[in-house]
Amino acid sequence: MANPASCRVAEKAGFSLEGTMRSALLHADGWHDEHLHALVRGDI
């Protein structure tokens, strides 16, 4: 996980980790995974 602080912010805001999209983001140093967080009305 390249940015654990960002994931903590999402979780503290009530968002759940839905999954990891493998090689979803292209950066200068290559492909990176992206975590997908979601907040569904029924989860609140």
LINLIN-V827755 format. One record per pair of residues at least 12 apart in sequence whose C-alpha atoms are under 7 Angstrom apart, sorted by the first residue. I is the first residue (numbers start at 1). J is the second residue. Records with the same first field share a line. If there is no record, write none. Layout:
I=J  J
This chain:
10=37
14=39
15=37  38  39
16=37  38  39
17=36  37  38
18=36  37  38
19=35  36
20=33  34  35  36
21=33  34  35
22=34
